[in-house]
Every structure is written in structure tokens, then in C-alpha cells.
Amino acid sequence: MAKSAQFNRLEAKIMRMPEAYVKAVVPANEKSATELANLQKRIAPEDTGALKESIAVTGPNQATPAYSQPGGSRVAGPLEVLVTAGDSGVRYAHLVEYGTKEAEAQPFFWIALKLLRKRMENRRSRAGRKAIKDVWKQP
């Protein structure tokens, strides 16, 4: 059975959606990650400044710094933008965040995420919805 022209146009739109989604969502994720990292740097305790300097944004398909928290070094997925604290010279980010027997916790990492999570989720959702709508508007 032959496909109609209308079906071919619909199929072409559906095939363009994943690429359009990625092109829209990755920049939104990067903007959110940068905003999150900046807030974490403002909240993090000063001391030597090394902890603040170790807060890093890692883009899609890139590796996070060695010994970074949470979870150590790993490669971000194609849509992921990761924010980490710590590196090979700053291996104590989790100790600052959660505290120790001798030192009180000075939360900076997760509190910033909690403050910005909804905003970041909304940004990503808006970007994805707009990309899909734009594909549908195309002939």
C-alpha cells in the first residue's frame, strides 16, 4: 500500500523531533547548570576559596573532574549537564556539605539545587515543548 503525501509529511515531522528536542534542551540544561554552580559558589564557605573554585559544570559527553562529588568521575550523557564540587586537590566537598564529628555541616551543594530545582525543570520543559511545537508548525 502506498503512503499518502500527508502521511509522509507527518512521518518527516516525527523524525525531526528528537534532534529538535536535543538542540533546545541541551542549552537550557547548560544555562540551568551554570546558574546552579554560581549559586553554589556564592553559598559555599570561603576559607581558602579552593572549594568554590572546584565547583564545575560538565557538558554532554564530557568527563567530570576526578574525585568530584557526588559520585566521583563519570561521563555525562548526551542530554546531561552535570554540576560537581571537588577535584583531585579538593577531596572534602562532602565533608563540608554534611559535616564531621569535629566540624559542623556547611551545606551549599544540595541546598542550592533544592532552591533552583523547580526553575530548572520548568526551563527544560519549556524548551522541549517549544521545540516540539516548532517542528509541528513547519510544513
C-alpha positions as protocol buffer text, in pm:
chain_id: "A"
residue {
  index: 1
  type: MET
  ca { x: 0 y: 0 z: 0 }
}
residue {
  index: 2
  type: ALA
  ca { x: 140 y: 341 z: -98 }
}
residue {
  index: 3
  type: LYS
  ca { x: 188 y: 610 z: 162 }
}
residue {
  index: 4
  type: SER
  ca { x: -3 y: 933 z: 118 }
}
residue {
  index: 5
  type: ALA
  ca { x: 174 y: 1268 z: 99 }
}
residue {
  index: 6
  type: GLN
  ca { x: 9 y: 1367 z: 426 }
}
residue {
  index: 7
  type: PHE
  ca { x: 146 y: 1057 z: 598 }
}
residue {
  index: 8
  type: ASN
  ca { x: 495 y: 1130 z: 460 }
}
residue {
  index: 9
  type: ARG
  ca { x: 484 y: 1484 z: 599 }
}
residue {
  index: 10
  type: LEU
  ca { x: 370 y: 1355 z: 938 }
}
residue {
  index: 11
  type: GLU
  ca { x: 645 y: 1093 z: 939 }
}
residue {
  index: 12
  type: ALA
  ca { x: 906 y: 1357 z: 850 }
}
residue {
  index: 13
  type: LYS
  ca { x: 793 y: 1578 z: 1139 }
}
residue {
  index: 14
  type: ILE
  ca { x: 812 y: 1291 z: 1383 }
}
residue {
  index: 15
  type: MET
  ca { x: 1161 y: 1203 z: 1262 }
}
residue {
  index: 16
  type: ARG
  ca { x: 1280 y: 1566 z: 1318 }
}
residue {
  index: 17
  type: MET
  ca { x: 1153 y: 1580 z: 1676 }
}
residue {
  index: 18
  type: PRO
  ca { x: 1443 y: 1409 z: 1860 }
}
residue {
  index: 19
  type: GLU
  ca { x: 1705 y: 1633 z: 1700 }
}
residue {
  index: 20
  type: ALA
  ca { x: 1498 y: 1946 z: 1763 }
}
residue {
  index: 21
  type: TYR
  ca { x: 1443 y: 1841 z: 2124 }
}
residue {
  index: 22
  type: VAL
  ca { x: 1816 y: 1789 z: 2186 }
}
residue {
  index: 23
  type: LYS
  ca { x: 1905 y: 2121 z: 2021 }
}
residue {
  index: 24
  type: ALA
  ca { x: 1662 y: 2300 z: 2252 }
}
residue {
  index: 25
  type: VAL
  ca { x: 1710 y: 2113 z: 2578 }
}
residue {
  index: 26
  type: VAL
  ca { x: 2091 y: 2100 z: 2598 }
}
residue {
  index: 27
  type: PRO
  ca { x: 2129 y: 2482 z: 2602 }
}
residue {
  index: 28
  type: ALA
  ca { x: 1851 y: 2504 z: 2862 }
}
residue {
  index: 29
  type: ASN
  ca { x: 2032 y: 2245 z: 3076 }
}
residue {
  index: 30
  type: GLU
  ca { x: 2361 y: 2431 z: 3034 }
}
residue {
  index: 31
  type: LYS
  ca { x: 2201 y: 2758 z: 3143 }
}
residue {
  index: 32
  type: SER
  ca { x: 2049 y: 2588 z: 3447 }
}
residue {
  index: 33
  type: ALA
  ca { x: 2376 y: 2418 z: 3540 }
}
residue {
  index: 34
  type: THR
  ca { x: 2565 y: 2746 z: 3521 }
}
residue {
  index: 35
  type: GLU
  ca { x: 2302 y: 2917 z: 3734 }
}
residue {
  index: 36
  type: LEU
  ca { x: 2321 y: 2633 z: 3988 }
}
residue {
  index: 37
  type: ALA
  ca { x: 2702 y: 2638 z: 4000 }
}
residue {
  index: 38
  type: ASN
  ca { x: 2703 y: 3015 z: 4050 }
}
residue {
  index: 39
  type: LEU
  ca { x: 2460 y: 2987 z: 4342 }
}
residue {
  index: 40
  type: GLN
  ca { x: 2663 y: 2704 z: 4497 }
}
residue {
  index: 41
  type: LYS
  ca { x: 2977 y: 2917 z: 4471 }
}
residue {
  index: 42
  type: ARG
  ca { x: 2801 y: 3204 z: 4649 }
}
residue {
  index: 43
  type: ILE
  ca { x: 2678 y: 2974 z: 4928 }
}
residue {
  index: 44
  type: ALA
  ca { x: 2994 y: 2763 z: 4972 }
}
residue {
  index: 45
  type: PRO
  ca { x: 3217 y: 2857 z: 5267 }
}
residue {
  index: 46
  type: GLU
  ca { x: 3510 y: 3079 z: 5176 }
}
residue {
  index: 47
  type: ASP
  ca { x: 3808 y: 2953 z: 5381 }
}
residue {
  index: 48
  type: THR
  ca { x: 4079 y: 2923 z: 5114 }
}
residue {
  index: 49
  type: GLY
  ca { x: 3843 y: 2952 z: 4817 }
}
residue {
  index: 50
  type: ALA
  ca { x: 3953 y: 2614 z: 4681 }
}
residue {
  index: 51
  type: LEU
  ca { x: 3612 y: 2457 z: 4736 }
}
residue {
  index: 52
  type: LYS
  ca { x: 3435 y: 2735 z: 4546 }
}
residue {
  index: 53
  type: GLU
  ca { x: 3687 y: 2707 z: 4263 }
}
residue {
  index: 54
  type: SER
  ca { x: 3633 y: 2331 z: 4243 }
}
residue {
  index: 55
  type: ILE
  ca { x: 3262 y: 2367 z: 4159 }
}
residue {
  index: 56
  type: ALA
  ca { x: 3245 y: 2274 z: 3792 }
}
residue {
  index: 57
  type: VAL
  ca { x: 2991 y: 2241 z: 3512 }
}
residue {
  index: 58
  type: THR
  ca { x: 3047 y: 1944 z: 3283 }
}
residue {
  index: 59
  type: GLY
  ca { x: 2872 y: 1937 z: 2946 }
}
residue {
  index: 60
  type: PRO
  ca { x: 2727 y: 1647 z: 2749 }
}
residue {
  index: 61
  type: ASN
  ca { x: 2966 y: 1360 z: 2674 }
}
residue {
  index: 62
  type: GLN
  ca { x: 3243 y: 1516 z: 2887 }
}
residue {
  index: 63
  type: ALA
  ca { x: 3403 y: 1368 z: 3200 }
}
residue {
  index: 64
  type: THR
  ca { x: 3363 y: 1526 z: 3541 }
}
residue {
  index: 65
  type: PRO
  ca { x: 3677 y: 1602 z: 3742 }
}
residue {
  index: 66
  type: ALA
  ca { x: 3841 y: 1316 z: 3929 }
}
residue {
  index: 67
  type: TYR
  ca { x: 3725 y: 1284 z: 4290 }
}
residue {
  index: 68
  type: SER
  ca { x: 3432 y: 1519 z: 4234 }
}
residue {
  index: 69
  type: GLN
  ca { x: 3112 y: 1487 z: 4435 }
}
residue {
  index: 70
  type: PRO
  ca { x: 2854 y: 1346 z: 4403 }
}
residue {
  index: 71
  type: GLY
  ca { x: 2980 y: 1015 z: 4275 }
}
residue {
  index: 72
  type: GLY
  ca { x: 3333 y: 1077 z: 4154 }
}
residue {
  index: 73
  type: SER
  ca { x: 3442 y: 1100 z: 3793 }
}
residue {
  index: 74
  type: ARG
  ca { x: 3192 y: 998 z: 3525 }
}
residue {
  index: 75
  type: VAL
  ca { x: 3093 y: 1092 z: 3172 }
}
residue {
  index: 76
  type: ALA
  ca { x: 2778 y: 1299 z: 3125 }
}
residue {
  index: 77
  type: GLY
  ca { x: 2514 y: 1158 z: 2893 }
}
residue {
  index: 78
  type: PRO
  ca { x: 2419 y: 1325 z: 2564 }
}
residue {
  index: 79
  type: LEU
  ca { x: 2150 y: 1542 z: 2729 }
}
residue {
  index: 80
  type: GLU
  ca { x: 2315 y: 1579 z: 3070 }
}
residue {
  index: 81
  type: VAL
  ca { x: 2496 y: 1877 z: 3211 }
}
residue {
  index: 82
  type: LEU
  ca { x: 2647 y: 1793 z: 3550 }
}
residue {
  index: 83
  type: VAL
  ca { x: 2748 y: 2020 z: 3836 }
}
residue {
  index: 84
  type: THR
  ca { x: 3008 y: 1882 z: 4076 }
}
residue {
  index: 85
  type: ALA
  ca { x: 3215 y: 2005 z: 4367 }
}
residue {
  index: 86
  type: GLY
  ca { x: 3565 y: 1886 z: 4442 }
}
residue {
  index: 87
  type: ASP
  ca { x: 3853 y: 1759 z: 4234 }
}
residue {
  index: 88
  type: SER
  ca { x: 4189 y: 1588 z: 4283 }
}
residue {
  index: 89
  type: GLY
  ca { x: 4301 y: 1877 z: 4507 }
}
residue {
  index: 90
  type: VAL
  ca { x: 3971 y: 1929 z: 4690 }
}
residue {
  index: 91
  type: ARG
  ca { x: 3855 y: 1591 z: 4816 }
}
residue {
  index: 92
  type: TYR
  ca { x: 3648 y: 1722 z: 5106 }
}
residue {
  index: 93
  type: ALA
  ca { x: 3336 y: 1873 z: 4948 }
}
residue {
  index: 94
  type: HIS
  ca { x: 3114 y: 1605 z: 5102 }
}
residue {
  index: 95
  type: LEU
  ca { x: 3268 y: 1663 z: 5446 }
}
residue {
  index: 96
  type: VAL
  ca { x: 3183 y: 2033 z: 5425 }
}
residue {
  index: 97
  type: GLU
  ca { x: 2832 y: 1958 z: 5297 }
}
residue {
  index: 98
  type: TYR
  ca { x: 2743 y: 1700 z: 5563 }
}
residue {
  index: 99
  type: GLY
  ca { x: 2983 y: 1785 z: 5843 }
}
residue {
  index: 100
  type: THR
  ca { x: 3200 y: 1558 z: 6054 }
}
residue {
  index: 101
  type: LYS
  ca { x: 3230 y: 1467 z: 6418 }
}
residue {
  index: 102
  type: GLU
  ca { x: 3467 y: 1761 z: 6462 }
}
residue {
  index: 103
  type: ALA
  ca { x: 3314 y: 2014 z: 6220 }
}
residue {
  index: 104
  type: GLU
  ca { x: 2957 y: 2130 z: 6172 }
}
residue {
  index: 105
  type: ALA
  ca { x: 2793 y: 2087 z: 5832 }
}
residue {
  index: 106
  type: GLN
  ca { x: 2801 y: 2388 z: 5599 }
}
residue {
  index: 107
  type: PRO
  ca { x: 2551 y: 2288 z: 5330 }
}
residue {
  index: 108
  type: PHE
  ca { x: 2597 y: 2456 z: 4994 }
}
residue {
  index: 109
  type: PHE
  ca { x: 2556 y: 2191 z: 4726 }
}
residue {
  index: 110
  type: TRP
  ca { x: 2214 y: 2033 z: 4775 }
}
residue {
  index: 111
  type: ILE
  ca { x: 2054 y: 2344 z: 4926 }
}
residue {
  index: 112
  type: ALA
  ca { x: 2126 y: 2535 z: 4605 }
}
residue {
  index: 113
  type: LEU
  ca { x: 1978 y: 2253 z: 4400 }
}
residue {
  index: 114
  type: LYS
  ca { x: 1669 y: 2249 z: 4620 }
}
residue {
  index: 115
  type: LEU
  ca { x: 1627 y: 2624 z: 4572 }
}
residue {
  index: 116
  type: LEU
  ca { x: 1660 y: 2608 z: 4192 }
}
residue {
  index: 117
  type: ARG
  ca { x: 1519 y: 2264 z: 4103 }
}
residue {
  index: 118
  type: LYS
  ca { x: 1169 y: 2373 z: 4003 }
}
residue {
  index: 119
  type: ARG
  ca { x: 1302 y: 2666 z: 3799 }
}
residue {
  index: 120
  type: MET
  ca { x: 1549 y: 2439 z: 3617 }
}
residue {
  index: 121
  type: GLU
  ca { x: 1282 y: 2174 z: 3548 }
}
residue {
  index: 122
  type: ASN
  ca { x: 1046 y: 2439 z: 3412 }
}
residue {
  index: 123
  type: ARG
  ca { x: 1320 y: 2581 z: 3187 }
}
residue {
  index: 124
  type: ARG
  ca { x: 1394 y: 2238 z: 3040 }
}
residue {
  index: 125
  type: SER
  ca { x: 1023 y: 2158 z: 2993 }
}
residue {
  index: 126
  type: ARG
  ca { x: 954 y: 2490 z: 2821 }
}
residue {
  index: 127
  type: ALA
  ca { x: 1248 y: 2442 z: 2586 }
}
residue {
  index: 128
  type: GLY
  ca { x: 1139 y: 2089 z: 2496 }
}
residue {
  index: 129
  type: ARG
  ca { x: 775 y: 2183 z: 2441 }
}
residue {
  index: 130
  type: LYS
  ca { x: 872 y: 2481 z: 2227 }
}
residue {
  index: 131
  type: ALA
  ca { x: 1100 y: 2263 z: 2013 }
}
residue {
  index: 132
  type: ILE
  ca { x: 822 y: 2011 z: 1953 }
}
residue {
  index: 133
  type: LYS
  ca { x: 568 y: 2285 z: 1874 }
}
residue {
  index: 134
  type: ASP
  ca { x: 812 y: 2445 z: 1630 }
}
residue {
  index: 135
  type: VAL
  ca { x: 854 y: 2114 z: 1448 }
}
residue {
  index: 136
  type: TRP
  ca { x: 476 y: 2080 z: 1416 }
}
residue {
  index: 137
  type: LYS
  ca { x: 446 y: 2433 z: 1274 }
}
residue {
  index: 138
  type: GLN
  ca { x: 693 y: 2352 z: 996 }
}
residue {
  index: 139
  type: PRO
  ca { x: 547 y: 2229 z: 667 }
}
